[in-house]
Amino acid sequence: MPAQNFDAFYRSLSKGAASAVYYLHGAEDVLKDEAVRIIIDRTLDPSLRDFNLDQRSAPQLDPESLFSLCATLPMMADRRVVVLRDVEGLKRKPKVRAVLLKYLERPSPETVLVLVQGSEDEGEDKEIARGAQSVACAPLPPERVLKWLQSRAQASGVRLEEAAAAHLVRCIGTELGPLASELAKLAALPEGETLTVERVGELVGVRHGETGFDWRDALFDGETSKAIRLLGPILDQPGSSGVKLVTLVGTTLLGIGIARSYMDRNMRGRALDDAVFETIRRVRVFGLLPWSEEKARWVRWASSWPASRVRAGLRAALDADRALKGTTISDERGILADMVLRMAPARREAA
């Protein structure tokens, strides 16, 4: 069957009964866990869940136990759910894999089989996908990450102001795993508190205006002294590193270069905005702010970043990356400050 993305899977399950077999694969393990939970909640009566739910690691099964799991009838219910994780491990157990593929040809109508593939193996297994509803759990676009965060916060009893949610994404990034961990910490706070930007900043240790994205914006806005000043507090934050900041700069420079290439072809206004956004959507740029925001920044910065300056900026970023990775003892702040100065706008000499 053609692979669905997570949103399509959710919509289809909301409209009808669960399929006989689901195959969850891709890089985003948090979405796989959510998909498993949704399937279980939609299929099983909570009072009979313990009788009709089995969760196993596929490589630990032998052919007989795998067949027995899938063929067992439900107890006092119409269907049961079997979750098999680490199905990529069956490539090393051909006999067990053969039983699974044979079962997929005629799955039991009383069983919902959920096959979960680890994120280390992101590619779709074509043989399994042919006999299952394939669900690609890929990283979410940044816009969707913010909506996911707000929905997850509400389900966890965490009251986040919209600006606070946006600040949390700026602090933690767009990977769902770290965001889910941070939400779990926030859920331990006393109930009823609405978390503001300032409160979230206190709790995660990153004040508003002092994220890596704020530093990046100062750099490309030509606010050199501000960019250098922000290096200290940002590098002191948990999880921050010079290499991470240089990677952000390199990705941004490539985006600016794309926008500038369209400008050099006399593209302006709405046509320029649409072309840059379509490039971001097609390439599926991750690790940045929402695509609409990034598009606006790239277009704005491109006017003062001709191709020659973009190339010089990439050389500065590459030199900084090599310096950060090439020594065991380094002054991250000094290396990054040097990169910022090399990328600063040229100043006109006084008459």
N, C-alpha and C positions, 0 to 999 in steps of 0.2 A: 504494500500500500504506500502511496506517497506520504512522505514525512510531514507531520504537522509541526508548527512551532508551538510554544507553550500556550500562547493566547488562544490559538485555534483549538488546541486540545481542551482547554478549559471551557470554551464556548460549546463545543460538541458534547462534552460530558454533561453540561448544564441542561442541554436540550433533550437528552435521551439517556438510555441505559448504557452502562459501561460495555466496552468491547470485550471479546473473549480473551484477547492477548494485547498487552501494551509492551512496547520496547522503548525504554527511556535511555537516551544517549546524549553526549555532548559535554561541554566543558563546565556547565553550571550545576554543581551537585545540589545546591540549595533548591533549585527548581525541581530537580528530580525528587527530593524529599517531599516537597510540597505536592507534586503530582501524586506520589504514593499516598500521602495523607488524604488528598481529595478523593482518590479512587476508593480508598477504604471507607471514608465517611459516606460516600454516595452509594456504596454497595451493601454495607453491613449494618445490621441493627446493633447499636452499642451494647445492648444487654446480652447479645449472643456473639460478640466480637471474639472473645477468647476461644470459643469453640470453632470458629470459622476463619481464622487468620493464621497463616503460617509464613514466617520470614526466615529464609535460609541463605547461606552463601553457596552459590551454584557449584564451585569447584570442590566443595566438601561432600557432594552427593555422589552416589554410585548410580548406575542406570536404573536399578530396581526402585530405589528410594525416590528418584526423580519422577518416575512414572506413577508411583503410589501417591505422591504429593498432589500431582495434577489430576489424578483420577478419583481421589476420595470424594465422596458425596458430602454436601453440607449437612449440618445438624440443625433441624428445625428452622431452616431458612431456604430461600430459593437458590442462593449462590454463596460460594466461599471465595476468599482471596488468597492467592499464593504469591509472595514476593521473593524473587530470586535475585540476589545481588551478585556483583562481580562476574557477570555472564561472559565477559571477555576471557576469563580464565578457562572456559570450556574448550578453547582452542588447543589447550594442552591435555584435554581429556576427550579424545575423539569418540569413544563409546558413549559417554554421557551426552555429548553434543548430538550424536546421531539420534538418540532417543528424543531429545528436545525437538530437533527438526522434524522428526516423524510425528510427534505430538502436534506440532504447529499445522500440519496438514489437515488434521481433524480435531481441533481443540474441544474439550468438554464444555457443553453449554452451562453446566453447573459451577464452573470455575472461572474466575477472572485471574489470569496469570499476568504478573507484572515482572518484566525482565529489566533489570537495572544494570547499566554498563558504567564502569568507573570512568572518571574524567581523564585519567591518564591515557585512555584509548578513546579519542574523540570521534573517530571515523565510524560511519554507519556500517554495521554488519549486514551485507545485502541478503544473505541467506535467511537470517532471522527476520529482517524487515519484511521479506516477502510473505511471511505468515503472521504478521502482527501489525497493530496500529503503531507505526513508528512516530516517536515524539522527539524532536530535536531540542534539547534544553541548552540553547546557546546563551552566551552573555546578553543581557538586556541592553538596548540602547539607553543612553543616559536619561532621556525623558521618561522612559518607562521605569528606570531605577527609582526616581523620585516618587512616582505613583506607587510602586511596590513598597517603598519604605513607609509611606503614609498609611497604606493598607495594613502592612505588617504591624506598624505601631498601634493602630486602632485595635487590631486583633489581640495585641499583647497588653492592652490597657494603658498604653503610653500616649499622653496627649501632647502632640508636637505642633507648635505653630508652623505655618508653611515656611516662613523664613528660617526657622530653627531646623526643619528637615533639610532645607537646601544647604545650610551651614554644615550639617552633619555629613552630607555627601561631599562637600568641599574638603572636610577634614579627613574623612575615612577613605574616600574614593568610591568607585562604582561597583566594586566586587561585592556580591551579596553576602558572602560568608562573613567577612569582617563587619559589615553593617548589621547583620543578624546578631552577631556577638555583642556589639555595642548596644543594640536594642534590648538584649537580655539584661544587660547591666542597668539600663534606664528603667526597665520594668520592675526592678527591685526597690525603686523609690516609693515613698508614700503615695497612696492613690489620691487623685484629685488635683495634683499639681500640673498646671499647663506649662510646658517647657518652652522658654523663650530662647532667642539666639544667645543672649548673655548667659543664661543658665546652662545651655548645652555647651557653650564655650568653657565654662567652669568645670563641667563634669568630664569632658573629653580632653581638657588641657590645651585647647587651641582657641585663642580669643578671636572674635570676629575681626576680620581684616588682616589676620596673620596666617592665612593658609598658603600652601604652595601656589594656588591659583592667584592669590592676591600678589604674591611676589612675581609670578609670571606676567601678570597684567602691568605691574609697575615697570618691569624690564622693557616690555614692548611698547608701552606708552611713553617711553623716553624719560621716566622718572628714575634716573640712575641712582641718586643718593638714597631714595626710598627703597629701591631694590636691594642696595647694599645693607641698609639699616635692618631690613626684614630678615636677612640671612641668619643673624644670631638667634632670635626667638624661634624661627622655623626649624633650624637644624637641631635645636634643643628639644623639639617635640618628639614624642614616642612614634617610632615607625618612619621618621623622616630620614633622608640621606641625601648626600650630594648627587649620587648617581640617579636617584629618583627625580630630582629637580632638573638635572641635565636632560634626562629622557623627556620630561615635559617640554623643555625648551626645544629639543630636536623635533618632536612631533608638531609643535606649534609652527616652527620654521617651515616645515614641509607644507603645512596648511596655508601659511602665508604665501609660499611660493606658488601653490596651486591658484590661489586667488589672484596673485600678481600676473600669472600667465594669461588668465582670462582678461585682465585689465589691459595687458599689452596687446591683446587682440581687439581692443576698442569695445570691450563689453562693459556696460555700465548699468546702474539702476537695478530694476527687478530681474532683468536677464542675468546680471552678474550674481545676484543673490541666489537665484534658482540654480545656476550652474554650479556654484560652490556647494550649496546644500545637497544637490544630487550627487556630487562627488563624495561628500562625507557619507551619505546614505549608502552609496554603492560599495565603497571601501569598508564601511562599517567601522568607523574610528571609535575605539573604546579608551577608557581611562581619562576622558576629558569631561568638560561640562556638557549640558544638553546641546545637541547638535545645532539648534537654532541660535543659541548663544555663541557657540564657537564660530559659526558661519559669520555672524555679525562682527565678531572680533577680527577674524582673518581678513574680511573685506576692508574693515576700517584700517587695520595695520598695513595692508598691502600698499596703500597709497604712499607710505613713507619707506617702504622696503622694496626697492627695485631688485632685480635678479642678482646683481652683483653684491648687494648688501646681504641678501639671503645666503648666498654662497659663503661670504665671509663669516656670517653668523654660524653656519653649519661647521666651518673649520674651527671656530672658537669653541663650539660645543664639543666637537670631536676631541680637540686637545684637552679640554677639561675632563672629559670622560676617561681618556687614557691616563691622565694624571691621577684621577681618583682611583682607578683600578690598578695602576702600575706600581703602587708603593704600599707598604704595610703601615707606614706612619705618614699621615698627610694632614695638612691643614685644609679641611673641606671649605671652610669659610674663605680662606685666602684664594683657593683655586677658583671658587665660584665668583668671588669679587673680581678677580682678574678677567673672567669670562664676561661678566657684566660690563666692565669698563671697555673691553674690546668691542662689545656690541652696542655701546652707547652711541647716540646720534652725533655726527661730526658737528663741532661748534664752529661758527664763522668767526674769523679773526676780527677784532675791533679795528675800525678804520684808523 
